[in-house]
Amino acid sequence: MSQLPSFLPALFDAFGNQNADVRKTVVFCLVDIYIILGKAFVPYLGSLSSTQLRLVTIYANRISQARVGAPVDSFQ
């Protein structure tokens, strides 16, 4: 948790990159962090747009279901 402020700004900046592969990688990074840290990570996602947050939520649920068979808690 203490390391999040050191790299999250760069991830959030990369979310606006022109390259779709870069944006996709950002989503997967955020999803992995959320799956590991759980709800404690949610406050750090406040700077995302509703569309970006929805995208992260969709992938988090898909990946979580594939890994453990159950969706992660909603961000909201």
C-alpha positions as CSV (number, residue, x, y, z in Angstrom):
1,M,0.0,0.0,0.0
2,S,2.8,2.4,0.8
3,Q,4.2,2.0,-2.7
4,L,1.0,2.9,-4.6
5,P,1.6,6.7,-4.7
6,S,5.0,6.1,-6.3
7,F,3.6,4.4,-9.4
8,L,-0.2,5.0,-9.7
9,P,0.1,8.5,-11.2
10,A,2.1,7.0,-14.1
11,L,-0.4,4.2,-14.6
12,F,-3.3,6.7,-14.6
13,D,-1.4,8.9,-17.1
14,A,-0.9,5.9,-19.3
15,F,-4.7,5.2,-19.3
16,G,-5.0,8.1,-21.7
17,N,-2.3,6.8,-24.1
18,Q,-3.2,6.6,-27.8
19,N,-2.1,3.0,-28.0
20,A,-4.8,0.6,-27.1
21,D,-2.3,-2.0,-25.9
22,V,-0.9,0.4,-23.4
23,R,-4.4,1.2,-22.1
24,K,-5.2,-2.5,-21.9
25,T,-2.0,-3.1,-19.9
26,V,-3.0,-0.4,-17.5
27,V,-6.4,-2.0,-17.0
28,F,-4.8,-5.4,-16.2
29,C,-2.3,-3.8,-13.8
30,L,-5.1,-2.1,-11.9
31,V,-7.2,-5.2,-11.9
32,D,-4.4,-7.3,-10.5
33,I,-3.7,-4.7,-7.8
34,Y,-7.4,-4.6,-6.9
35,I,-7.6,-8.4,-6.7
36,I,-4.6,-8.5,-4.4
37,L,-5.4,-5.5,-2.2
38,G,-9.2,-5.7,-2.2
39,K,-11.4,-2.8,-1.1
40,A,-8.5,-1.0,0.5
41,F,-7.5,-0.1,-3.1
42,V,-10.8,1.5,-4.1
43,P,-10.0,5.0,-2.7
44,Y,-7.0,5.2,-5.0
45,L,-9.2,4.8,-8.0
46,G,-11.1,8.0,-7.4
47,S,-9.3,9.9,-10.2
48,L,-10.5,7.4,-12.9
49,S,-13.5,8.4,-15.0
50,S,-16.7,6.4,-14.6
51,T,-16.0,4.7,-17.9
52,Q,-12.5,3.7,-16.9
53,L,-13.7,2.5,-13.5
54,R,-16.4,0.4,-15.2
55,L,-13.8,-1.1,-17.5
56,V,-11.6,-2.1,-14.5
57,T,-14.6,-3.5,-12.7
58,I,-15.7,-5.6,-15.7
59,Y,-12.2,-7.1,-16.1
60,A,-11.8,-7.6,-12.3
61,N,-15.0,-9.6,-12.2
62,R,-14.1,-11.7,-15.2
63,I,-10.6,-12.5,-14.0
64,S,-11.8,-13.2,-10.4
65,Q,-14.5,-15.5,-11.7
66,A,-11.9,-17.4,-13.8
67,R,-9.5,-17.7,-10.9
68,V,-11.8,-18.5,-8.0
69,G,-15.3,-18.9,-9.5
70,A,-16.7,-15.8,-7.7
71,P,-16.9,-12.2,-8.7
72,V,-14.9,-9.6,-6.7
73,D,-16.9,-7.1,-4.7
74,S,-18.1,-4.1,-6.7
75,F,-16.1,-0.9,-6.5
76,Q,-19.2,0.9,-5.5
